[in-house]
Amino acid sequence: MRDKGGLHLKLQEFCDCYATTDYLKEMSTVDSESDMEQGALKWLALAVLHGINSGAEKLSLERKEDGRMHATAKYKKTELPSPGPEVGEKVLNVVRQISHIEGEKGKLPLALGIGDSSIEVLVKVKEEEGEQKVTIKFPE
């Protein structure tokens, strides 16, 4: 059985690794990653870092019924670079694995260590009518 707890640690390592990069620029390159899980962790880390550093209230990744991915951040309704369908699907799966949210909907807090500090975000998952949405809400 594969250790799912390792994804949480990997996500934190990606946050540390990409903490000083141009988040949006890097996010726009993940759809070309050959390793889907690595691309998903990279996109998720960059999205969290972008949210923290831009003062976002929340960010969302939504898979539409036709498979398209739509990513947004709420501070002033802003589109984020989409991870693309394949990496985006993996992002949705990684969030479920890290948060242990099962079923059509749920929400749980998730603590992330970044550098020498930490942050607790609220992860929400919602699935209905062929669409799936993951939302990460940042503390106020």
N, C-alpha and C positions, 0 to 999 in steps of 0.2 A: 504494500500500500504506500502510495506517495505521501510525503509529509506536507500537508497543506499549510501548516504553520510557517513553513519556509517562505511562502509568498509574502507574508507580512514583513518578515525581515528583509527580503529582497526589495520590497517596495521602499522601505526606509533607507536601504543602501542606495537605491536609485535617487531618492530625494537628496541624500548627501552628495552624490556624484554630480547631479545637475543643478545644485543650488546656486551656482554663479553663472549659469548660461542664459541665453535668450530663450525663455520658455516657449513662447509662441512659435518662434522659428524652429526650434527643435521638435515641437509637437507636429509641425507640418511635414516632418520627415518620417514619422513612424510607420506610415503605410507601406514603406519600402523595406521594412525589416524582414529578414528571412525567418527569424525565430519569432513566431506570433506571441508567445508568452512574454518574451523579452520586450517586444514592441508594446504590448499591453501595459506592462509594468512601467516602462519608460513614459508612455503617454499619461498614465495615471499619476505618476510622480510629478511630471511637469505640470499637469493640470492643478494638482494640489498646491505646488509651489507658486504657480501663477495666482491662484485664488488667495493664498495667504499674502503674497506681496502686493497684490492689487487691491486688497481690502474687499474682496468679493463676499457677498452674503451667502451665495451658494453657486454651485456649478452642476450641470446635468449633461448626461450622455444618453441619447434616446435612439433606439433602433426602431425605425418605421416598419410597417407591415411589408413593404417591398424590399427591406434589407438595408436601405440607406441609413447612415448614421448622422445624427444632428447633435452637436455639442454647443452648449451655451454657458455663459457665466452671468450671474445677476449682480451687478453693481450699477450698471447702466446697460441694459439689455445688449449684450455683446456676443457675437458669434466667435467661437474658438475654432482652431483648425481641427477638422474631423480626423480621427485615426483611420478612417476608411472602413469598409465592411468587415474584412477579415480580422484586422487588429481590434477594431471596435467590438466585435463579437467576443473576442478574447478578453477585452477590458471588462465587459459585463460579467463574464464567467469568473475572472480573477476577483472582482469585487465580491461576488457571491461566496467564493471560496474563503477569502480573507475574513469577511464579516460573518460567515456561517448563516446567512439569511437563506432560508428555504421557503418554498411556496411562492404564491403569486405576488405577495407584498409583505414588507416588513421594514423595520428600522432599528438600528443599533448604534451605539457610540463606538468609535474606533480611535484608539490612541496611536499617534505616529511620533516617533522620536526623529527629530531632524537636527543634525549637528549636535550641539550641546543643550538643546531645549526640546520641548515636546508640545504637541497640540492635540486636542480631542475634537474630532469632527463627528457629525451625525450622518450615517450612511442610510439612505432610503432606497429600496428596490420596489418597483411596481411593474407588473406584467398584466396586460389585458388586450384582448382582440388582436393577437399577433404582434403587438408592440411591447417593447421592454424599455424601462427607464431607470437609470441609476442617478441619484442626486446626492451630492456631498454638501452638507450645510456647515459653514464655518461659525465659530463662536463670535458673538457680538463684541 
